[in-house]
């Protein structure tokens, strides 16, 4: 028997959980030479998509986030901010500083 105004009975579907918040650890990296790599752990509960990584052109390079880890490699002296984002508009910054040791030429 249906009640007035009710067209069906049954369970109400659960809302789809949204990911977030996105976080990175560590949130800053310091390199003292060119060509060194350091890992950054990216955490974004329930997010299963592909991350967008931007920033640091010419100062640092990076690959994709694989198994929750982003590898960042120093490319040239300088400072910049690398940003990791997901498709739900969550993002987290990583401050990058690269210095290069100079050796005086005699």
Beta strands, then each sheet from edge to edge (+ up, - down):
strand 1: 22-25
strand 2: 28-31
strand 3: 37-44
strand 4: 52-54
strand 5: 60-62
strand 6: 69-74
strand 7: 78-85
strand 8: 91-98
sheet 1: 1+ 3- 6+ 5-
sheet 2: 2+ 8+ 7- 4+
end
